Amino acid sequence: MKEILIDTRDHKKLAAYIWEPTNVAGYMLVICHGFRGAKENGGKVFAFADKLRTVGMGVVAFDFRGSGNSEGNFSTVTLSRQGEDLQAVIAYVDQAYSLPVIALGRSMGGSSVLVGAAADNRVAGYIFWSTPVFMHKAFATIMGEDYYRLRAGNTIIFSDDGGQFELRPDLVADFDQHDMDEYIKKIGERPALIVQARDDDAVSPDNGEHLHRMLPNSTLHIFEQAGHRFLELTKEREDLTIEWLRKNFLVQPSAI
């Protein structure tokens, strides 16, 4: 594993980890973290990347602008900006490795995959973990009254498990710039895996079911009790994902 910085179009630097593929004919899995998350995913990304490399796959995990160790101000986060960040990462992977990409997004990271990668022919497959497509509904559920303050054009101070942070109204205003169904249609026949929890209190399962209905070559797996973060079922979600990758991309176990 190595640490690198990837430049965005407006010259911000995105912090990233790269695990190079063990199979020259393989793929690069690009992982997009969720809202207020970071590339490490609480430390879980390291073991997950090691598992992926046993099937020959390279991995890139990066911080969106304003998150983790990347440059930028989190308070100005938007779906548009995160889509642009993902485009910068895909361009880097294409230039450095000339390998097709599998894009994995968790929560809002999956929404960013739709915005930044659905129309990109360099992307061979998609993985959506607990991904909202009904953006206003999801953020109203997550943020409660603070969502409506943002919708009214106010900057707020929001609190979560990571502490207090400022958030500007651009976040929810920007949702109106994106037709998620049009992005979904652009994926076409490319394989997609959708993983959702029935008891997700942030992103309801109708988001995953909607994705599945619209994607003709998709697999939907709904866990009955996993919550939004899959805290007790991390291994099960990872193993399911790796099995899907084996089946759809014919990645064989490494000889090493």
C-alpha positions in Angstrom: 0.0 0.0 0.0 1.2 3.5 -0.8 -0.1 7.0 0.0 -0.5 9.5 -2.8 -2.1 12.9 -3.6 -4.4 13.3 -6.6 -5.1 16.7 -8.1 -8.6 17.9 -8.9 -9.4 20.2 -11.8 -9.3 23.2 -9.5 -6.0 22.1 -8.0 -7.1 20.7 -4.7 -5.2 17.6 -3.5 -7.1 14.4 -2.6 -5.4 12.1 -0.2 -5.6 8.4 -1.3 -4.3 5.0 -0.5 -3.4 2.6 -3.4 -3.0 -1.1 -3.3 -1.7 -2.2 -6.7 -3.3 -5.2 -8.3 -1.6 -8.6 -8.1 -3.0 -9.6 -11.5 -2.0 -7.5 -14.5 -5.2 -8.4 -16.3 -7.4 -7.2 -13.3 -9.3 -4.2 -12.2 -9.0 -1.3 -9.9 -11.7 -0.9 -7.3 -12.3 2.7 -6.3 -13.9 3.2 -2.9 -16.0 6.3 -2.2 -16.7 6.9 1.5 -19.9 8.2 3.0 -21.1 11.6 4.3 -18.7 12.7 7.1 -16.6 9.6 6.5 -13.0 9.1 5.4 -11.1 6.6 3.3 -10.1 4.5 6.2 -13.8 3.6 7.1 -12.9 3.4 10.7 -9.8 1.2 9.9 -11.9 -1.4 8.0 -10.5 -0.5 4.6 -7.1 -2.1 5.2 -8.4 -5.7 5.8 -10.9 -5.3 3.0 -8.2 -4.2 0.5 -6.1 -7.2 1.5 -9.0 -9.5 0.8 -9.5 -7.8 -2.6 -5.9 -8.3 -3.6 -6.1 -12.0 -3.0 -8.5 -12.1 -6.0 -6.1 -10.0 -8.1 -7.8 -6.6 -7.7 -6.2 -3.3 -7.0 -7.8 -0.8 -4.7 -7.9 3.0 -4.4 -9.5 4.6 -1.3 -9.6 8.3 -1.2 -10.9 11.3 0.8 -13.4 13.6 -0.8 -12.4 17.3 -0.6 -12.9 18.6 2.9 -12.8 15.1 4.4 -10.0 13.1 6.0 -6.6 14.3 4.8 -7.8 15.9 1.6 -7.6 19.7 1.0 -10.8 21.8 1.0 -13.6 22.9 3.3 -16.2 20.3 4.3 -18.8 23.0 4.9 -19.1 23.6 1.2 -19.7 19.9 0.3 -22.0 19.1 -2.6 -22.9 16.1 -4.6 -21.6 17.9 -7.7 -18.2 18.5 -6.1 -17.9 14.9 -5.0 -18.7 13.7 -8.5 -15.9 15.9 -9.8 -13.5 14.4 -7.2 -14.4 10.9 -8.3 -13.7 11.9 -11.9 -10.2 13.1 -10.9 -9.5 9.7 -9.2 -10.8 7.7 -12.2 -8.6 9.8 -14.5 -5.6 9.1 -12.3 -6.2 5.4 -12.3 -6.7 5.3 -16.0 -3.4 7.2 -16.6 -1.4 5.3 -14.1 -2.7 1.7 -14.6 -4.8 1.6 -17.8 -7.2 -0.8 -16.0 -11.0 -0.7 -15.9 -12.5 0.6 -12.8 -15.1 -0.9 -10.5 -16.7 2.0 -8.5 -17.9 1.2 -4.9 -19.8 3.9 -3.0 -21.0 3.7 0.6 -24.0 5.9 1.5 -23.5 9.3 -0.1 -20.4 7.9 -1.7 -22.7 5.7 -3.8 -24.7 8.8 -4.8 -21.4 10.4 -5.9 -20.7 7.3 -7.9 -23.9 7.9 -9.9 -23.1 11.5 -10.4 -19.4 11.1 -11.3 -19.1 7.6 -12.9 -22.4 6.4 -14.4 -21.6 7.9 -17.8 -17.9 7.0 -17.7 -17.0 4.1 -20.1 -13.8 3.5 -18.1 -16.1 2.1 -15.3 -16.9 -1.6 -15.8 -19.1 -2.2 -12.7 -20.8 -0.6 -9.8 -21.3 -1.4 -6.1 -23.8 0.5 -4.0 -23.7 0.0 -0.3 -26.7 1.7 1.5 -26.9 4.3 -1.2 -29.5 7.1 -1.3 -31.0 8.0 -4.6 -33.9 10.0 -3.1 -31.5 12.6 -1.8 -33.9 15.1 -0.2 -35.8 12.3 1.6 -32.7 10.7 2.9 -31.2 13.9 4.2 -34.5 15.0 5.8 -34.4 11.7 7.6 -30.8 12.1 8.7 -30.8 15.7 9.7 -34.4 16.4 10.8 -35.2 20.1 11.3 -31.7 21.1 10.3 -32.4 19.8 6.8 -35.3 22.3 6.5 -33.1 25.1 7.7 -30.6 24.3 5.0 -33.5 24.1 2.5 -34.5 27.6 3.5 -31.0 28.9 2.7 -29.4 28.9 6.1 -26.0 27.8 7.2 -26.2 25.5 10.2 -24.0 23.9 12.8 -24.7 20.2 12.8 -23.7 17.5 15.3 -23.0 13.9 14.8 -20.7 11.1 16.2 -17.7 13.1 14.9 -18.6 16.3 16.7 -19.9 19.7 15.5 -19.4 21.0 12.0 -20.6 23.8 9.8 -22.8 23.0 6.8 -23.9 25.4 4.1 -27.2 25.3 2.2 -25.4 24.5 -1.1 -25.5 20.8 -0.1 -29.3 20.4 -0.4 -29.7 23.1 -3.1 -27.3 21.1 -5.3 -29.5 18.0 -5.1 -31.9 19.8 -7.4 -29.2 19.9 -10.1 -29.1 16.1 -10.4 -31.6 13.7 -12.0 -30.6 10.5 -10.3 -32.8 8.3 -12.6 -31.0 9.7 -15.7 -27.6 8.7 -14.1 -28.9 5.3 -13.3 -30.0 4.8 -16.9 -26.5 5.6 -18.1 -25.1 2.6 -16.4 -27.0 0.5 -18.9 -26.2 -3.2 -18.9 -23.0 -3.0 -16.8 -23.1 -5.2 -13.7 -24.2 -3.6 -10.4 -24.4 -4.9 -6.8 -26.8 -3.3 -4.4 -26.5 -4.0 -0.7 -29.0 -2.6 1.7 -30.4 -3.2 5.2 -34.1 -3.5 5.9 -33.7 -1.7 9.2 -31.6 1.2 7.8 -32.8 4.3 9.7 -31.0 6.7 7.4 -31.4 5.3 3.9 -34.6 3.3 3.5 -34.5 0.1 1.4 -36.8 1.6 -1.2 -33.6 3.3 -2.5 -31.9 0.0 -3.2 -35.1 -1.5 -4.6 -35.4 1.4 -7.0 -31.8 1.0 -8.1 -32.5 -2.7 -8.7 -35.6 -2.1 -10.7 -33.9 0.4 -13.0 -30.6 -1.6 -13.5 -31.2 -4.6 -15.8 -28.0 -6.4 -14.8 -28.1 -5.8 -11.0 -28.0 -8.0 -8.0 -29.9 -6.8 -4.9 -29.1 -8.2 -1.4 -31.1 -6.9 1.5 -30.0 -7.8 5.1 -32.8 -7.8 7.5 -30.9 -6.4 10.5 -27.6 -4.5 9.7 -28.4 -0.8 10.2 -27.0 1.9 8.0 -23.4 1.1 8.9 -23.3 -2.7 9.0 -21.3 -2.5 12.2 -21.9 -6.1 13.1 -22.0 -7.5 9.6 -18.9 -5.9 8.0 -17.4 -9.2 7.1 -20.6 -10.6 5.6 -21.0 -7.5 3.4 -17.4 -7.6 2.3 -17.5 -11.4 1.5 -20.7 -10.9 -0.4 -19.1 -8.2 -2.4 -16.0 -10.2 -3.2 -18.1 -13.2 -4.3 -20.0 -10.9 -6.6 -16.8 -9.6 -8.1 -15.5 -13.1 -8.7 -18.7 -14.1 -10.4 -19.0 -11.0 -12.7 -15.4 -10.2 -13.5 -13.8 -13.6 -13.5 -11.1 -12.6 -11.2 -9.2 -15.7 -10.2 -7.5 -16.3 -6.9 -3.9 -15.1 -6.9 -1.1 -17.6 -6.9 0.9 -15.8 -4.3 
